Amino acid sequence: FQCSSTCAGGFQRRVVVCQDENGYTANNCEEKSKPMEQRSCESGPCPQWAYGNWGECTKPCGAGTRTRLVVCQR
């Protein structure tokens, strides 16, 4: 199956069943040798917002604005 996340904390699942040589369901498989049904598949940390400090106000009074750099980074 697909990974549950494209970044931190994702996992994949698969179905593991006990079958005989003809492909029929059986129940005499050795439990210790059963393959894992789930595994981690994360691909690094999730992106997050990075931002700088607010700049100077565009006006000394009234309705001025301040801006800052905001970027999405991994």
Order of alpha helices (4+ residues) and beta strands (2+ residues): beta-beta-beta-beta
